[in-house]
């Protein structure tokens, strides 16, 4: 029993001496009976020098009456709040503290157990916080981007002044109302933005480009980024984000994208002209054969049919070229598309774009499966990926285009920023130079390019990214220096497979 008592005293003494706050034991008249090392440092004297001194003697004159009232209230066992005081040290310096006293009546003579907390660090932190908030508000007031804070229940708790410039409404109009923000989003974009915010509420960052409507009837394009602020336990506490008005940039990007497409058209036109020459030669040969047969000769009808088929093929080639050069503002025709069939119909243009030094392997593995899209936009996606692959293989190589099906569960969908479900996957794999991590991280950024000046605008892959996101899909890149590159496009699969008019097409391969 004696040993346990000594151990308990040792533990108490260790806690008493090692406490990060000052600890004093006072007599009824305020004299110091005992002090721990922290209290001695706070008051600027040794522990031995403090014993017998009156704590009120250290109290600033302006706080003396308040401390006296607090002392009497504790002795009278009345409820009392901690007392904030300024204490003066013998060296002439002072200290802002919070003093809290508790009466200990169990001792032979009542004692006052007193805790002294140094408020200097707290006050400094509060001042720094106020300065930081003032600097943030000054910054937010002058930055053209709109900053926002969104609580987990969906309420908008803060928007910067730029909200009024972009939305044409005062910031107070949207505070506390998530639905108000979403109501300004264009109807065609609203479901996508709502889904992105739903994922954001579960901790997944988002980056979305969408349109908003102003009360004056104007329409603005904005690019919103959002991410979760997490607590020490890793759980989301709230969401914060920034929204930029990209209307002007969007118009410029459309012009540059069109210029980049026309550059590709120049490459395609040469190949189309070669193919068209072959078509015309086939037409001439078929007509010549029909003439040789005479009006009633056998085989004349078949020769004419071959001539008609060759002309139709030439028309299709020209249609492809015209459609690909179509401006972005042209009508988008979304419909159910058999991805395998669309790739097969584009094979001739892909071969023209690749040239003779790159071998093409087309492996269609999603027969009958359909996606929702515009055929021209889909062809733009494919040809942009093929064009980048070609440029990554200046000495030739191989390009494999594959399709497959994949079911994305919740983690897989969250990692790609899409909804869980069934997807048709289009993979474009080259044997080119590959990319390092820094390049992969920026590959979808507008205007980012590794090509020589004059060889590209850096908008091809950003256009691909935007088109795929508009279709509710995702794109990811897998690459390493010297190991080639694979772009994988995930497009939501429509549930019902469409039967082919003819039997399954065999995988195409050409050199």
C-alpha positions in Angstrom: 0.0 0.0 0.0 2.8 2.4 0.9 4.6 1.6 -2.4 1.5 2.2 -4.4 1.0 5.6 -2.6 4.5 6.6 -3.4 4.1 5.7 -7.0 0.9 7.8 -7.2 2.7 10.8 -5.7 5.5 10.4 -8.2 3.0 10.3 -11.1 1.3 13.4 -9.7 4.6 15.2 -9.3 5.6 14.4 -12.9 2.3 15.7 -14.2 2.5 18.8 -12.0 6.0 19.7 -13.0 5.6 18.8 -16.7 2.3 20.6 -17.3 2.3 23.0 -20.3 0.3 25.6 -18.2 1.2 27.4 -15.0 -0.1 25.8 -11.8 -0.1 27.6 -8.5 -1.5 26.7 -5.0 -2.7 29.8 -3.2 -3.7 30.5 0.4 -7.0 32.3 1.1 -5.3 35.7 1.0 -3.8 35.0 -2.4 -0.2 34.2 -1.3 1.6 31.6 -3.4 2.2 28.4 -1.5 3.5 26.3 -4.4 4.3 26.8 -8.1 5.2 24.5 -10.9 8.1 25.3 -13.3 5.8 26.7 -16.0 4.2 29.2 -13.6 7.8 30.2 -12.5 8.7 30.9 -16.2 5.4 32.8 -16.7 6.0 35.1 -13.7 9.7 35.5 -14.4 10.9 34.2 -11.0 12.2 30.9 -9.5 9.8 28.7 -7.7 11.5 29.4 -4.4 11.2 33.2 -5.0 7.5 32.9 -5.7 6.6 31.1 -2.5 5.1 33.6 0.0 4.5 36.3 -2.6 1.0 37.5 -3.3 -0.4 36.8 -6.7 -2.5 40.0 -6.7 0.8 41.9 -6.6 1.6 40.7 -10.2 -1.8 41.8 -11.5 -2.1 44.9 -13.7 -3.8 47.8 -11.9 -6.5 47.9 -14.5 -7.4 44.3 -13.7 -7.0 44.3 -9.9 -10.6 44.9 -9.0 -11.8 42.2 -11.4 -9.3 39.7 -10.0 -10.3 40.5 -6.4 -14.0 39.9 -7.2 -13.1 36.6 -8.9 -11.0 35.5 -5.8 -13.9 36.3 -3.4 -16.4 34.5 -5.5 -14.3 31.3 -5.6 -13.8 31.5 -1.8 -17.6 31.9 -1.4 -18.1 28.8 -3.6 -20.0 30.9 -6.1 -19.9 30.0 -9.9 -17.4 32.1 -11.7 -15.9 32.3 -15.1 -12.2 32.3 -15.9 -10.6 35.7 -15.5 -8.5 37.2 -18.3 -5.7 39.4 -16.8 -2.4 41.1 -17.6 0.4 40.0 -15.3 3.6 42.0 -14.8 7.0 40.4 -14.3 9.8 41.9 -12.2 11.9 42.4 -15.4 9.3 44.9 -16.6 7.6 42.7 -19.2 4.0 41.7 -19.1 1.9 38.7 -20.1 -1.7 38.3 -21.1 -3.1 35.2 -19.3 -6.3 33.5 -18.4 -6.6 32.5 -14.7 -9.0 29.8 -13.4 -9.3 29.0 -9.7 -10.9 26.1 -7.9 -11.3 25.9 -4.1 -9.8 22.8 -2.4 -11.4 22.5 0.9 -10.2 19.0 1.7 -6.9 20.2 2.9 -6.4 21.3 6.6 -6.5 24.9 5.4 -8.5 25.7 2.3 -6.3 26.2 -0.8 -7.0 27.7 -4.2 -5.7 25.5 -7.0 -5.0 28.0 -9.8 -4.3 27.4 -13.5 -2.6 30.1 -15.6 -2.8 29.8 -19.4 -0.6 32.1 -21.5 -2.9 33.8 -24.1 -0.1 35.4 -26.0 0.1 32.5 -28.6 -3.7 32.4 -28.8 -4.0 36.1 -29.3 -1.3 36.1 -31.9 -3.0 33.2 -33.7 -6.3 35.1 -33.6 -4.6 38.2 -35.0 -3.0 36.2 -37.7 -6.3 34.6 -38.5 -8.0 38.0 -38.8 -5.2 39.2 -41.0 -5.4 36.0 -43.1 -9.1 36.4 -43.6 -8.7 40.1 -44.5 -6.1 39.2 -47.1 -8.2 36.4 -48.5 -11.3 38.7 -48.8 -9.1 41.4 -50.5 -7.7 38.8 -52.9 -11.1 37.3 -53.6 -12.5 40.7 -54.2 -10.0 41.4 -57.0 -9.7 38.0 -58.6 -12.0 37.4 -61.6 -12.6 33.7 -60.7 -15.4 32.9 -58.3 -14.5 31.1 -55.1 -17.2 29.1 -53.2 -17.7 27.0 -50.1 -20.4 24.3 -50.2 -21.5 22.4 -47.0 -22.1 18.7 -47.1 -25.8 19.2 -47.0 -25.6 21.2 -50.3 -25.9 24.7 -48.9 -23.7 27.3 -50.4 -22.2 29.1 -47.4 -19.8 31.5 -49.3 -19.2 32.9 -52.8 -16.7 35.6 -53.6 -17.7 38.9 -55.2 -16.8 37.5 -58.7 -20.1 35.5 -58.6 -22.0 38.7 -59.4 -19.8 39.5 -62.4 -20.2 36.0 -63.9 -23.8 35.2 -62.9 -25.2 38.7 -63.0 -26.7 38.2 -59.5 -25.6 39.3 -56.0 -23.8 36.8 -53.9 -26.6 36.8 -51.3 -29.0 35.4 -53.9 -27.3 32.0 -53.9 -26.2 31.7 -50.2 -27.9 28.7 -48.5 -29.5 27.6 -51.8 -27.8 24.8 -53.8 -30.9 24.5 -56.0 -30.5 28.2 -57.0 -27.0 27.6 -58.4 -28.2 24.5 -60.3 -31.2 26.3 -61.7 -28.9 28.7 -63.5 -27.1 25.8 -65.3 -28.2 25.1 -68.9 -30.8 22.3 -69.0 -28.6 20.1 -71.2 -25.7 20.4 -68.6 -27.7 20.3 -65.4 -27.8 16.6 -64.8 -24.1 16.2 -65.4 -23.3 19.1 -63.0 -25.6 17.7 -60.3 -24.0 14.3 -60.6 -20.5 15.9 -60.3 -21.6 17.7 -57.2 -23.1 14.5 -55.8 -19.7 12.8 -56.2 -18.0 15.9 -54.7 -20.2 15.5 -51.6 -18.8 12.0 -51.3 -15.2 13.2 -51.5 -14.4 12.9 -55.2 -13.0 16.0 -56.9 -14.6 17.3 -60.0 -13.8 19.4 -63.0 -16.7 20.3 -65.3 -17.2 22.8 -68.2 -20.9 23.9 -68.5 -23.2 26.8 -69.4 -25.0 29.1 -67.1 -27.9 31.5 -67.9 -27.9 35.1 -66.6 -31.0 37.1 -65.7 -30.3 39.4 -68.7 -30.6 36.4 -71.0 -26.9 36.0 -71.6 -25.3 32.6 -71.6 -21.8 32.1 -70.2 -19.4 29.1 -70.4 -17.7 28.3 -67.0 -15.1 25.8 -65.9 -15.7 24.7 -62.3 -13.2 22.8 -60.1 -14.2 21.4 -56.7 -12.6 19.3 -54.0 -13.3 18.1 -50.5 -11.8 19.6 -47.3 -11.1 16.7 -45.0 -10.8 16.4 -41.3 -8.0 14.6 -39.3 -10.0 11.3 -39.7 -10.0 11.7 -43.5 -13.8 12.3 -43.7 -15.0 15.3 -45.9 -15.9 18.3 -43.8 -17.1 20.6 -46.6 -16.4 21.3 -50.3 -14.5 24.3 -51.8 -14.0 25.2 -55.4 -13.3 27.9 -58.0 -15.3 28.7 -61.1 -13.8 30.6 -64.1 -15.6 32.3 -66.9 -14.2 30.7 -70.0 -16.6 32.1 -72.6 -14.0 34.0 -74.4 -11.5 31.2 -74.2 -14.1 28.8 -75.4 -14.7 30.8 -78.6 -11.0 31.0 -79.2 -10.5 27.3 -78.6 -13.3 26.6 -81.1 -11.5 28.7 -83.7 -8.2 26.9 -83.0 -9.8 23.5 -83.0 -11.2 24.2 -86.4 -7.8 25.3 -87.6 -6.3 22.1 -86.3 -8.9 20.1 -88.0 -8.2 21.8 -91.3 -4.6 20.9 -90.8 -5.6 17.3 -90.5 -7.9 17.7 -93.5 -4.9 18.7 -95.5 -3.3 15.4 -94.7 -6.5 13.5 -95.3 -7.2 15.2 -98.6 -4.0 13.9 -100.2 -5.0 10.3 -99.2 -8.6 10.9 -100.3 -7.5 12.2 -103.6 -5.4 9.1 -104.2 -8.3 6.8 -103.3 -10.7 9.0 -105.4 -8.3 8.6 -108.4 -8.5 4.8 -107.9 -12.3 5.1 -107.7 -12.5 7.1 -111.0 -10.2 4.6 -112.7 -12.6 1.8 -111.6 -15.6 3.8 -112.9 -13.9 4.3 -116.3 -12.9 0.7 -116.5 -16.4 -0.5 -115.7 -18.0 1.9 -118.2 -15.5 0.9 -120.9 -16.3 -2.8 -120.2 -20.0 -2.1 -120.5 -19.4 -0.3 -123.9 -17.5 -3.3 -125.1 -20.4 -5.6 -124.2 -22.8 -3.6 -126.4 -26.4 -2.8 -125.6 -27.4 -6.4 -125.3 -24.1 -8.0 -124.4 -23.9 -10.4 -121.4 -22.3 -8.9 -118.3 -23.1 -5.3 -119.3 -25.5 -4.8 -116.3 -22.9 -6.1 -113.8 -20.3 -3.7 -115.3 -22.6 -0.8 -114.8 -23.4 -1.9 -111.2 -19.7 -2.0 -110.4 -19.4 1.6 -111.9 -22.3 2.7 -109.6 -20.7 1.1 -106.6 -17.4 2.8 -107.3 -19.1 6.2 -107.6 -20.9 5.6 -104.2 -17.6 4.7 -102.6 -16.1 8.0 -103.9 -19.1 10.0 -102.6 -18.7 8.3 -99.2 -15.0 9.4 -99.1 -15.9 13.0 -99.9 -18.7 12.9 -97.3 -16.2 11.8 -94.7 -13.9 14.6 -95.6 -16.6 17.3 -95.6 -18.1 16.0 -92.3 -14.7 16.0 -90.5 -14.1 19.6 -91.6 -17.5 20.7 -90.3 -17.4 23.5 -87.7 -18.1 22.7 -84.1 -21.2 24.8 -84.2 -22.8 22.5 -86.8 -25.8 20.5 -85.6 -24.9 17.5 -83.3 -26.9 14.4 -84.1 -26.9 12.1 -81.0 -28.2 8.6 -81.8 -27.5 5.0 -81.0 -24.2 3.9 -82.7 -22.6 0.5 -83.0 -19.1 1.4 -82.0 -17.6 -1.6 -83.9 -19.4 -0.6 -87.1 -18.4 3.0 -86.8 -14.7 2.0 -86.4 -14.9 -0.3 -89.4 -16.4 2.5 -91.6 -13.5 4.8 -90.5 -10.8 2.3 -91.2 -10.0 3.7 -94.7 -9.5 7.2 -93.3 -7.4 5.8 -90.4 -5.1 4.0 -92.9 -4.7 7.2 -94.9 -3.9 9.2 -91.8 -1.3 6.6 -90.6 0.6 6.2 -93.9 2.5 3.2 -95.1 5.0 3.0 -92.3 2.5 2.2 -89.5 0.7 -1.1 -89.4 -3.0 -0.9 -88.3 -4.7 -3.6 -86.3 -8.4 -3.2 -85.7 -9.8 -5.7 -83.2 -13.5 -5.2 -82.6 -14.7 -7.0 -79.4 -18.1 -5.4 -78.7 -20.3 -6.7 -81.5 -23.8 -5.3 -81.4 -23.1 -3.0 -78.4 -24.2 0.6 -78.8 -23.3 3.9 -77.4 -25.1 7.3 -77.6 -23.1 9.8 -79.8 -22.8 11.8 -82.9 -21.0 9.9 -85.7 -18.9 12.8 -86.8 -17.8 13.6 -83.2 -17.0 10.0 -82.6 -14.9 10.0 -85.8 -13.2 13.2 -84.6 -12.3 11.5 -81.3 -10.8 8.5 -83.1 -8.9 10.4 -85.7 -7.4 12.8 -83.1 -6.1 9.8 -81.1 -4.8 8.2 -84.3 -3.1 11.4 -85.3 -1.3 11.7 -82.0 -0.3 8.1 -82.2 1.1 8.6 -85.7 3.2 11.6 -84.5 4.6 9.5 -81.6 5.9 7.0 -84.2 8.0 9.0 -86.6 10.0 5.9 -87.6 7.0 3.7 -88.1 5.4 1.1 -85.8 2.1 -0.5 -85.0 -1.2 0.9 -83.9 -3.9 -1.3 -82.4 -7.5 -0.1 -82.0 -9.6 -2.4 -79.8 -13.1 -2.4 -78.4 -14.4 -4.3 -75.4 -17.0 -4.1 -72.7 -16.4 -3.4 -69.0 -18.6 -3.0 -65.9 -17.4 -0.2 -63.6 -18.2 -0.6 -59.9 -18.4 2.3 -57.5 -14.6 2.6 -56.8 -13.7 2.2 -60.5 -16.3 4.7 -61.6 -15.3 7.2 -58.9 -11.7 7.0 -60.0 -12.7 7.9 -63.6 -15.3 10.6 -62.6 -18.3 8.7 -64.1 -21.3 6.9 -62.8 -21.1 3.1 -62.1 -22.5 0.9 -64.8 -21.7 -0.8 -68.2 -19.3 0.8 -70.6 -18.0 0.2 -74.1 -14.2 0.7 -74.0 -12.3 2.0 -77.0 -8.5 1.5 -76.6 -6.0 3.1 -79.0 -2.5 1.6 -78.4 0.7 2.7 -80.2 4.3 1.5 -80.0 5.7 5.1 -80.0 8.0 7.1 -77.8 5.7 7.2 -74.8 5.3 9.9 -72.2 6.7 10.6 -68.7 4.6 11.3 -65.7 4.8 15.1 -66.0 3.6 15.0 -69.6 0.8 12.5 -68.7 -0.5 14.9 -66.0 -0.9 17.7 -68.5 -1.8 15.8 -71.7 -5.5 17.0 -71.7 -4.8 20.6 -70.8 -5.8 23.1 -73.5 -2.8 24.5 -75.5 -0.4 22.0 -74.0 1.7 20.3 -76.6 5.1 18.6 -76.9 5.2 19.1 -80.7 7.4 21.6 -82.4 6.1 25.2 -83.0 3.7 25.1 -86.0 3.0 21.4 -85.7 -0.1 21.6 -83.5 -2.2 23.9 -81.3 -2.3 21.6 -78.3 -6.1 21.4 -78.4 -6.7 18.0 -80.0 -6.7 16.0 -76.8 -8.5 18.7 -74.8 -11.2 18.6 -77.5 -11.3 14.8 -77.2 -11.6 15.1 -73.4 -14.5 17.6 -73.7 -16.4 15.6 -76.2 -16.1 12.4 -74.2 -17.2 14.2 -71.0 -20.2 15.6 -72.8 -21.2 12.0 -73.6 -21.0 11.0 -69.9 -17.8 9.1 -70.5 -14.1 9.2 -69.5 -10.7 8.9 -71.0 -7.5 7.8 -69.3 -3.9 7.4 -70.5 -1.3 4.7 -69.7 2.2 5.5 -71.0 5.9 5.4 -70.1 9.0 6.6 -72.0 9.9 4.1 -74.6 6.9 1.9 -73.9 4.3 3.4 -76.1 0.9 4.9 -75.1 -2.6 3.6 -74.6 -5.6 5.9 -74.5 -8.7 4.2 -73.1 -12.1 5.8 -73.8 -15.1 4.7 -71.7 -18.5 5.4 -73.2 -21.8 4.5 -71.4 -23.3 1.5 -73.0 -26.9 1.5 -74.0 -28.6 -1.5 -72.5 -30.1 -3.2 -75.5 -27.6 -4.7 -78.0 -28.5 -4.0 -81.7 -28.4 -7.0 -84.0 -26.2 -6.7 -87.1 -27.8 -6.7 -90.5 -25.1 -9.1 -91.6 -22.9 -11.6 -89.8 -20.1 -10.5 -87.5 -17.3 -8.6 -89.1 -13.9 -10.3 -88.8 -11.1 -8.2 -87.1 -9.4 -6.1 -89.8 -5.7 -5.8 -90.1 -3.6 -3.9 -92.6 -0.1 -2.8 -93.0 
